[in-house]
Amino acid sequence: MAQFDTIRSAAGARAAQIDEGLRAHMNKVYGTMSVGMLITFLAAWALAGLAVTTDPSAAVAQLSAGKYLTQLGYALYASPLKWVVMFAPLAFVFGFSAAINRMSAATAQTVFYLFAAVMGVSISSIFLVFTGQSIIQVFLVTSIAFAGLSLYGYTTKKDISGWGSFLIMGVIGLVVASIVNIFLGSGILSLAISAIGVLIFAGLTAYDTQNIKTTYLAHAHHGDQEWLGKAAIMGALSLYLDFINMFMMLLNLLGERE
């Protein structure tokens, strides 16, 4: 009986240790993601400020009444460089995912923050297209939706891993449709892509949160802190991309244009 109590006590202590480790792991995921979001929006806001001027003498092209593009703004948004700016985050994600196993956790975190800055450059045009108030409003709506969906993914007892293949196929379809619409310029197709995209990235938010949790629980007993550190970075990247994409889709649907 004493031996049984000892085993049960050890099992309980081990479960408590895993629970504590999971909380710390999720805190690191959300913390890293939050810092990445801050870097992205600061980079986007700062760059947009440098790209626009109200001084006609410093202008390269007119943006709207009383607003002009600077040399930097023209290079980023009107020259062929815009294609590099547009697709740089996508290339960065593929490269980062392929190389992370050869990085240390500290290096992976630095690269993630660098990626967040690149994403900021890529989406900086939102400050030229949409009003500041609508950007803030959509950001708050996205934050509330993201928090609820992520909480569902973390707490639900239902296995939603089966959503993965369907959602990934949806993302591939969105990317293809978005590239096609760059050349078509269809407003209706753009709205359809945004509406479907909101649903897809909402599902991915719940799916990725549960996947981060189950991945930790499956590997926590190994005690490999370096591996868990990189897993937290990849988890932060997944949730970061879910948030950014959901925000951009909602902004296209709900944002008030300049």
PyMOL commands that set and color helices and strands:
alter all, ss='L'
color gray80, all
select helices_A, chain A and resi 2-51+56-58+71-77+81-102+105-123+126-129+132-155+163-184+187-222+225-254
alter helices_A, ss='H'
color red, helices_A
select strands_A, chain A and resi 52-53+61-64+67-69
alter strands_A, ss='S'
color yellow, strands_A
deselect
rebuild
show_as cartoon
